[in-house]
Amino acid sequence: MKEICILKNPIQYYAWGSHTAISELLGNPTPSEKPEAELWMGAHPIAPSEVLVDGKWKPLPELIDNLPVDILGKRVAEKFSGKLPFLFKVLAAAKPLSIQAHPSFDQAKEGFARENRLGIPMTAPNRNYKDNNHKPEIICALTAFWTLNGFRKIDKIVYLLKEINPSGLLEEIKELEKNLDSNGLKNFFSTIMTMDEKRKKHIVEEAIGFAERRFDENPVFEWMLKLNAEYPGDIGILSPVLLNLVKLEPGQAMFLHSGQLHTYLEGVGIELMANSDNVLRGGLTPKHIDVAELLRILHFNEKEIEILETKDKTDGERKYASNAEEFRLSIIAVNTSTSYISPEDRSVEIMICMSGKATLKNLENDKVLELRRGVSALVPAGVHQYSIEGEAILYKASVP
């Protein structure tokens, strides 16, 4: 396959989604009838994209199965067993997502096999593992984007816990203060996640009472109130105390590793990840929560968050550093004085136009494809080289 093709992508409707962001991007009626949370671009079996080939829409997984080397490229097809290794998304969070983490590759493989042996249907609400892959990911802000990511420095956690002063946690806080290491943090977190609901409710009430009095002093306290407004009484409202609270400005990005506790609180972003939908949830959600499994896959090391920014490139493409072998995120900006020409040595790519209009030209046969805002395209490895011209900003997913 040697043609650049338009994609048709499924929307995922979750309660935390936006009624405006994705519909406006796609040029659909706004506000949308249902909350639109994610636009998926990829070949995940739960919700695969379709590709316009010779005037017909074909499922992307089927196309890849039939032409793995043409679509993916020889190197990627061999390395990832003939599968597209990444899943590309536009994510629109109008409300906070669940507190969650993703398994490592070995944990996902074992968990997927275990739930298959138990006969848990793939669509069952208590299914944790939808596939046998891990899910490292990068999130890049399109708007101001608030998130919680990884455990804070443990001494800072103790300081903030004392600030909110929940008497119901007095002994646990003292114990954590005596054990400022990953084991102490694991014991503390395990305790608050597994205590009885009556005690959880009392602790939350105390913490919220404090946050209401001093919410304007620290965004941590403000976010505690916001979380409680959405999920009253949920122990997850302590998450801003335990986890790093990060605000990404447009263009800034952040990498999330397997086993790292996190959530997205508010904003619109581009998300790129390994091709997986495995999520272990711990709170702030009406969906299935499996605390025991979450505790089993979590890392309890304190984390300093690295904010990723692209570096300017003369060829019109700016790349984000990638810690994953499955994907790399980059931005291509073209205008009247700057065009883009792809390298000749390349593999499969998916790109979406986020603003303006662009013309993609296959330099082998001079065929062109027009992309406007919200339109995405598959560029198979079989397309030897292409150019982009116009006035546009595009986000591109590729394989390093």
N, C-alpha and C positions, 0 to 999 in steps of 0.2 A: 504494500500500500504506500503510495507516494504522493498523497494529497493531504492538504490541511483541511480539517473538517469541523463544522459547527457541532457543538454539543447541546443536548437538551438535558437539564439537570433536575433531579427531584428535590423538593423542599421537605424538610422535616418540621412537623408541627409539634412543638413542646410548649408547655404552659408558660415558660419563662421567655418565650420569643417575643419579637416585636411585631406590631401591626403595620409598621410603615417602612422600616429600613430595607428589607429584601424586596418588598413589592415596588418601592420607588426605584431601586436598582434595576429591576427587571422591566420597568415600565408598565406594571400591572396596576389595576385600580387600588387606590389607597383611601382609607385603611383596609387591610386585608380582613376577611371574615374571621379567620383563625390566626392565632399568634404564630408567626413564621420564625423559627429559631435558627435553622441551618439550611444552606444551599450546598448540596453535596456534588462534587465533581470528581468522579472516579469510577471504580469497578467493584465497590464493595457489594457482596451479594444481597444485603438487606435493601439497598437503594442504589442501583447502578445508573450511571448516565447512559444516554443513547447518543449515537453518532449518525449524522446525516451523510449517507454514502449513496451516490448515484440516485438521489432523490428519495431514498427510503431511510427510515430511522431504524438503526440496528443497535442492540444492546452492546455496550462496550466490552463486557466480559466475553461475549460470544465472538466479537471481532478479534480480541486478543487471543482467544483459544485457537482460532482458525489461522491467525497470522502473527504468532508471537514475536518472531524476529523482525518482521516488517514494522510492527507497531512499537515494540519495546526497544529494539536493538539487540544485537547478539549478546553483548556483555550483560545487560540487565535481564534478558530472558534466561540466560544460564544461571545467573546469580540468584534470581528470585523465582526460579522454577516456573517460568512462563506466566507470572502474575504481575500486575501493576503494583509496585511496592508502596505507593502512597495514596492518601485520600486528602483531597483539597476541599476547603470549605469557606463560605462566607458565614460568619456567626454573628447573630444579632441578639444580644441579651438585654431585654427590657427589665428583667428581674433577675435576682441571683440564681445561679445554678446550684446543684447539690454540692456539698463537700465530698470530694472524691479523689481517687487515685487509680492508676492503671498498672496492670501487672507487667512483670518482666516477660521476656520471651519464654523462658522455661516455665514460669508460673502460669502463663496463658495456655501453653501447650498441655500442661498437667490438668489445669482447671477445666479446659474444654473437653478433654477426654473423660474426666471424672463425671461431668454433668451429662455427657452423652451416655456413659454407662448407666447412670441413674435414670435415664429415659426422660429427662426434663425437656419438654418441647422448646424449640428455638424461640418461639414467640411467647413463652410463659413469662409472667411478670417476675417470677423469682429466679429467672435465668441470669447468672452473672457473666458467663463467658459466651459471647456470640460467635467467636472465632478462635483460632489457635495462635494469634499473633500478639506481639507487644504493641504499645502505643506511645512511643515518644512523640512529642509534638512541639510546634512553635506557634505562638500567637503574635500577630502583628496588628497594632491598633490602626483603625481607620478613623475613629473618633477618640475622644478621651475615654480610656478603657481602664476600669477599676478591677483589680483581681487580688486574690489571696494565693500565695505560692510558697510552700515549704515552711517548716517550723522556724520561728524566730530564734535568735540567740537565747539560750535557756535562762540566763540571768535576766534578760529583758522580759521574758514570759513571767518569771516570778515577780518582777517589779510591777507589771501591769495587773497581775492577779491580786496583788496586795492593794493596788489602787482601786479596783472594783470591789474588793473587800467582801467576797462571799464567805460568811462564817461557816456555811455548810461544807466548805472545802479547806478549812483551816489546817487540819492534820495533813491532808494531801499536799498542800502548799509547803508546809514545813518540811515534809519528806523530800519534795522536789528540790527545795533549797539546800538540803544536805547532800543531794546527789545530782549535781549539775552536769549530767552526761546523758548519753543516748538511752541507757538503761533506766535512769531516773525519769526521763521524759516518756519512755514507753510505758512504764508503770503508772505514771500520772494520767496519761492519755487513756490507757486501757481502763483505768478506774472510772473516769468520768463518762466513758462511752458505755460501760456495762452496768453502772449503778441503776437502782430502781427508778421508775419514772417519777414517783413522788419526790424523791430527793433531787432529781434533775430539775423538776419544776421549781422547787424552793430555791435552788442555786441560781437559776435563770432569773427568778423574780428579784432576788437580791441584786444581781448584777445589773439588771435593767433599771432598777430604782436608782442606782448610782449613775448609770449612763445618762438618765434623764436629767439629772442635776448638773452634769458637767459635759454634755454632748458637744458644746462649742469649743472645748479645750483641746480636743484630739479627734481626728477623723476615725480612730479606732472606736471611740464611744459612739460616734454618729452612725457608723456602720452596724454596730450592735443593735441600735434602735431600729434601723432599716430592716435588718434580718428578722428581728422579733415581730415587726409589723407584718411580714410575709409568713413567718413560721413561728407563731407565738408559743413560747415554752420549750422550743427545740434547743437541746444542749449545743447545737451547732452555732448558736448566737455568740458563743465564746470564741469562735474561730478567729475573729480579728485580733484577739488577744494572743492567740497561740501561733498564728501564721503571719508571715510577712505581708503587710498591706502595701500594694504597689499600684500606682497610677501611671499607666503608659500614655504618653502623648502620641498623636498621629505620627506614624512612621517608626515608632519605637517597637521593639519586639522582645520576646522572652521565650526561653526554651524550658520545657517541662520534661523531666526524666521519669522513667518508670518508678513506681513506689513513692512518688512525691505528692503529698497531700496538697490539694489546691481547689480553688473554685474561681469562676468568673462572676463578677458582681454586676457589672453594668457596662454597656458599650457595644460598638460594632467593630469587628476585626476580621482579618484573614487568618485562617487556621490551616496548618499543614501538618500531617501526621503520617505515621506508618498506617497501612491499610487495615484498620481494626476498629471495632466498636465495643471493646471491653472496658467496662466501668464498674468499679467497686465504690458504693456510696456509703456515707456515714451520717448524713443528716441533711436538713434543709431541703427536703423533697418529699412528695407523696409517693414516689416510686419505691421499689424494693430496696431495703437496706440490709446489708449482711455485715454486721460489725465484726464478727469473728473472722471472716475472710478478708475484710479490710485490714484488720490488725495483722493478719498473717503476711500481707504483701507490702506493708508500709515500711519506709525507711524513717528512722527516728533521729537522724543527724540534723543538727541546726544548719541553716542554709542562708548564705548571703546571695541575694539575687543579682544577676548580671543583666543589665539592660543592653540589648543588642541594637545597634544602629548600623545602617549600611554606609559604605564608603563610596564617594563619588567615583565613577568610572568614565573614561572618555568614550567608551563605545555605547553609552546610553543605558547600560545595565548595572544595577547596584545589587549586590548579593549580601544576604545575611549569613553569618557564620553558622555552620550546621554541625551538630554533634551526632547526627544520625546518618547511617549509610543508605537509608531508603529515600531521603528527600533533601532538597535544597530550595529555599524560597528566595526569589529576587523580584526586583521592580524594574520594569523597562519604561522609560519616559522618552517620548519622541515629540518633536515640534518642527516648525518650519526650518530650523537650522540644524536639527539633530535627527538622524535616522538610526536604525539599528540593523546590523547584519549579524546573523547567528554564526557561531563557529561551525566548521564542517564536521568536527568530531563531536557528535551529540547523540543523545538517546531520546526517549519519549518525553514530551512536555505537554502540560496543560496550562493554558493562560486565560485570564479573564480581563476584559477591559472595564476599568472602574471609573473612567471619565474620558470624555471626548470621543473621537473616532480615529480608527487606525486601519491601514491597508496592509495585509500580510501577503507577500508575494513569494511564491515558490520559485527560486532562482534557477531551477532546473528546467521548468517548462513555462515560466512567466505567468502561471495562473495566479489570480488574486482572490483574496477573501476579505470582505469588509467586516470589521468589528466595531460596534458601537457600545456605549455604556451598558453593562449587564450581560453582554454576549461573551461566551467562552468558546474556546477552540481546542481541539486535539491536534498536536503536531507530531505525527509519527516519526520514528527514527528513520523510516524510509525516505522522508523528505531530506534530501542531502544538505541543503542550505536555504535559508529564507531571509527576507528583509521585512522590516516594519517601518512604515512612514505614516505621517499624519500629525495630529495634535491629540495626544492621548497618554494615559497612564495605565499600564497593564501590570498585573501581578502574575508571576510565572512559577509553576511547580515543575521541578526537574529532579533528576537523580545525579548525585555527585559523581 
